[in-house]
């Protein structure tokens, strides 16, 4: 009997061989536009041109078109790298009814929820986001969606996903205080852990089922009912266990943290990014700069929950308003200090497909347009550890390319309605 693993490898090779050859011999595509944004330098050049062959960028600049190339002239537009959102919840989406939203996903079958995830993924890709990091989902729907997109079964961005967020009992990564005889309490499989060894096991469990990254809840959250938003929810010992295990597997760690002490402890433990960071002080932001820890500000999320606060339970409404009031000061301080910033929206809290609104929300309070675009391209790729593949328009990188109307540095909000989207050389949106 032939060994099943060897058979699988042989079949994969047989399938990939022709596909790889087809990619090499695919018709070249020349993309032209009035401008090109260089996310390495932050500068805009006139007369942008990118040549694509197969799923890779062949050249950038004024090189002549290869024989037999197809030309797509986008006219008065700016060519940019595909956008990267480092904080999404692609399998869920909240609307205006807090109680309906928090219970709908619980009562859907995972297969049904997967269809919603596929819809949200399609909208996100069409909005110009060719790569996302998903930082929490239930029932392994995110893993199934990632795999289906990779297999070409459904359209969507490249997904790096964390499966379940990891946190303590009663914390923001735990379920709500449901009657335990009606809703089974979450455990290590779902990322709920207490003590360093349980937390280490929770990391290993997410990795076992295919996590590309690890997400933790270092502090309380806005949209969880039972916990204060700013208190630490993992001890320094638990944080070190999580980070050391994840890094041993070469996985990045994203730490949800609104509170300053929780964020500082997470930074000291070696996390790769702080998500939200609403109440962080200048001291913590300087520490992040020193250690190279990214801030993923998710301004769209704090904006959204503040807008909806009137429909939330009183305890959540108070947290939503407090986070919104503190967030602008924190963000302006981060800009002044020079804390590394990577783009993230927390989409799912807001509806999917409006991710680019984050660019305007950041520039409205002091971030330069070029820096905002870099946060959503080059810096996002660095944070995710994929900067050798995406994040800039360079030969040899994946052909993840977006175009928006006019001069993007003059109108950053043009990113909200891309006129052209390409992922891995495949045209997704065209004029």
PEMO-V113679 format. One record per residue. RES is the residue in one letter. OMEGA is omega in degrees with one decimal (NA if undefined). BURIAL is + if it has 9 or more other ideal C-beta (glycine too) atoms within 8 Angstrom, else -. Layout:
res-><RES:RES>
omega-><OMEGA:OMEGA>
burial-><BURIAL:BURIAL>
This chain:
res-><X:X:X:X:X:X:X:X:X:X:X:X:X:X:X:X:X:X:X:X:X:X:X:X:X:X:X:X:X:X:X:X:X:X:X:X:X:X:X:X:X:X:X:X:X:X:X:X:X:X:X:X:X:X:X:X:X:X:X:X:X:X:X:X:X:X:X:X:X:X:X:X:X:X:X:X:X:X:X:X:X:X:X:X:X:X:X:X:X:X:X:X:X:X:X:X:X:X:X:X:X:X:X:X:X:X:X:X:X:X:X:X:X:X:X:X:X:X:X:X:X:X:X:X:X:X:X:X:X:X:X:X:X:X:X:X:X:X:X:X:X:X:X:X:X:X:X:X:X:X:X:X:X:X:X:X:X:X:X:X:X:X:X:X:X:X:X:X:X:X:X:X:X:X:X:X:X:X:X:X:X:X:X:X:X:X:X:X:X:X:X:X:X:X:X:X:X:X:X:X:X:X:X:X:X:X:X:X:X:X:X:X:X:X:X:X:X:X:X:X:X:X:X:X:X:X:X:X:X:X:X:X:X:X:X:X:X:X:X:X:X:X:X:X:X:X:X:X:X:X:X:X:X:X:X:X:X:X:X:X:X:X:X:X:X:X:X:X:X:X:X:X:X:X:X:X:X:X:X:X:X:X:X:X:X:X:X:X:X:X:X:X:X:X:X:X:X:X:X:X:X:X:X:X:X:X:X:X:X:X:X:X:X:X:X:X:X:X:X:X:X:X:X:X:X:X:X:X:X:X:X:X:X:X:X:X:X:X:X:X:X:X:X:X:X:X:X:X:X:X:X:X:X:X:X:X:X:X:X:X:X:X:X:X:X:X:X:X:X:X:X:X:X:X:X:X:X:X:X:X:X:X:X:X:X:X:X:X:X:X:X:X:X:X:X:X:X:X:X:X:X:X:X:X:X:X:X:X:X:X:X:X:X:X:X:X:X:X:X:X:X:X:X:X:X:X:X:X:X:X:X>
omega-><179.4:-177.9:-175.1:180.0:178.8:177.0:-179.7:179.2:179.5:178.7:179.8:179.3:180.0:-179.8:-175.0:-177.8:178.6:-179.0:179.7:179.4:179.5:179.4:-178.9:-174.5:-179.2:179.0:177.6:176.8:176.5:176.8:179.1:176.3:-178.3:-176.3:173.4:178.8:178.8:-176.7:171.3:-176.0:-175.6:-177.5:178.4:177.1:177.4:175.9:-178.2:177.5:177.1:177.6:-176.2:171.2:-174.5:-178.8:-175.4:172.9:-179.4:179.0:178.5:179.4:-171.8:-180.0:179.6:-178.4:175.7:178.3:176.9:-177.2:172.2:-179.0:173.0:-179.1:-175.9:173.5:-177.1:-176.2:176.8:173.2:-179.9:169.5:174.1:-176.2:-179.7:176.7:-173.6:179.5:176.6:168.6:-165.9:-176.7:179.7:178.9:178.8:178.7:-175.7:-178.4:-174.2:-174.7:176.5:-177.5:-175.0:179.4:-177.2:-176.8:-179.2:-173.8:175.0:170.8:-179.7:179.7:177.3:-179.5:178.9:177.8:175.3:177.8:178.5:177.2:-179.7:179.4:178.8:179.5:-178.3:178.1:-179.6:176.3:175.0:-178.0:-174.6:176.1:174.1:167.3:179.2:-170.2:173.1:176.9:-179.7:172.1:178.7:178.4:-179.8:177.9:178.5:179.9:177.6:-177.1:179.4:176.9:179.7:179.9:179.9:-178.0:-179.3:-178.4:177.5:177.7:167.9:-176.7:164.9:-169.8:-174.9:-172.7:-177.7:169.2:-175.9:179.6:-173.6:175.9:-180.0:-177.5:-174.5:178.5:178.0:172.0:174.1:-177.3:178.9:173.9:-173.0:177.4:179.8:176.3:-176.5:179.2:-179.7:179.1:-175.1:178.4:-179.4:174.7:-179.4:-171.9:178.3:-176.5:-175.4:-175.4:174.7:-179.7:175.7:178.9:178.6:175.9:-178.5:-179.4:178.2:179.2:178.4:-175.8:168.8:-179.8:175.5:-178.3:176.7:176.9:179.3:173.9:-178.2:178.1:173.2:-177.0:179.5:-169.5:171.5:-167.1:-164.6:-170.8:170.8:-171.4:-168.0:-175.5:175.7:179.1:173.6:179.1:175.6:179.2:177.9:178.7:-179.5:178.8:-179.8:-175.4:-178.5:-179.8:179.9:-178.1:176.0:177.5:179.9:174.9:176.8:-179.8:175.3:-177.2:167.2:177.2:170.8:-174.8:-175.8:-178.4:179.0:179.6:-178.2:178.3:178.7:177.8:179.5:178.6:173.8:177.6:-176.8:179.2:170.7:-179.5:178.6:174.6:-167.7:-172.4:-178.0:-179.7:178.6:179.9:-179.4:178.6:175.4:176.9:177.8:177.8:-178.9:-175.7:-179.3:179.6:-177.8:164.8:172.0:-163.1:179.5:-178.4:178.0:-179.9:-178.4:174.3:-176.5:-177.2:175.1:178.6:-175.9:-170.2:-179.0:-179.8:-178.4:168.7:-173.0:-177.5:179.8:178.4:180.0:178.7:-179.1:-178.9:-179.8:179.5:179.4:-177.8:-176.6:-168.3:-178.4:178.9:178.5:-176.1:177.8:177.2:178.6:178.0:-178.4:-178.3:-177.0:176.1:176.7:-177.1:172.8:-175.4:173.1:-172.0:-168.9:180.0:-165.2:166.0:166.1:-179.8:-179.9:177.9:176.3:-175.2:-174.9:175.4:177.5:179.2:179.8:179.7:177.6:-179.0:177.4:-178.0:165.1:179.7:178.5:-178.7:-179.7:179.2:177.7:179.3:177.3:179.5:-178.4:177.7:-175.6:-176.1:174.7:178.9:177.7:180.0:-177.4:179.0:-177.3:-175.6:173.7:-174.1:-174.5:174.1:175.8:176.2:-178.1:177.6:178.9:178.0:178.2:179.4:172.1:-168.3:178.4:170.5:177.4:-176.8:170.7:179.1:-172.7:179.6:175.7:-179.2:-177.1:-177.3:173.4:176.6:-177.2:179.7:-179.2:179.1:-179.6:175.6:174.8:174.5:178.9:176.4:179.8:179.6:-178.9:178.4:178.3:179.5:NA>
burial-><-:-:-:-:-:-:+:-:-:-:-:-:-:-:-:-:-:-:-:-:-:+:+:-:-:+:-:+:+:+:+:+:+:+:+:+:+:+:+:-:-:+:-:+:-:-:+:+:+:+:+:+:+:+:-:+:+:+:-:+:-:-:-:-:+:+:-:-:+:-:-:+:-:+:-:-:+:+:+:+:+:+:+:+:+:+:+:+:+:+:+:+:+:-:-:-:-:+:-:-:+:+:-:-:+:-:-:+:-:+:-:-:+:+:-:+:+:+:-:+:+:+:+:+:+:+:+:+:+:+:+:+:+:+:+:+:+:+:-:+:+:+:+:+:+:+:-:+:+:-:-:-:-:+:-:+:+:+:+:+:+:+:+:+:+:+:+:+:-:-:+:+:+:+:-:-:-:-:-:-:-:-:-:-:-:+:-:+:-:+:+:+:+:-:-:+:-:+:+:+:+:+:+:+:+:+:+:-:+:+:+:+:+:+:+:+:+:+:+:+:+:+:-:+:-:-:+:-:+:+:+:+:+:+:-:-:-:+:+:+:+:+:+:+:+:+:+:-:-:-:+:+:+:+:+:+:+:+:+:+:+:+:+:+:+:+:+:-:+:+:+:+:+:+:+:+:+:+:+:+:-:-:-:+:+:+:+:+:+:-:-:-:+:+:+:+:+:+:+:+:+:+:+:+:+:+:-:+:+:-:-:+:-:-:-:+:+:-:+:+:+:+:+:+:-:+:+:+:-:+:+:+:+:+:+:-:+:-:+:+:+:+:+:+:+:+:+:+:+:+:-:+:+:+:+:+:+:+:+:+:+:+:+:-:+:-:+:-:+:+:+:+:+:+:+:+:+:+:+:+:+:+:+:+:-:+:+:-:-:+:+:+:+:-:-:-:+:+:+:+:+:+:+:+:+:+:+:+:-:-:-:+:-:+:+:+:-:+:+:+:+:+:+:+:+:-:-:+:+:-:->
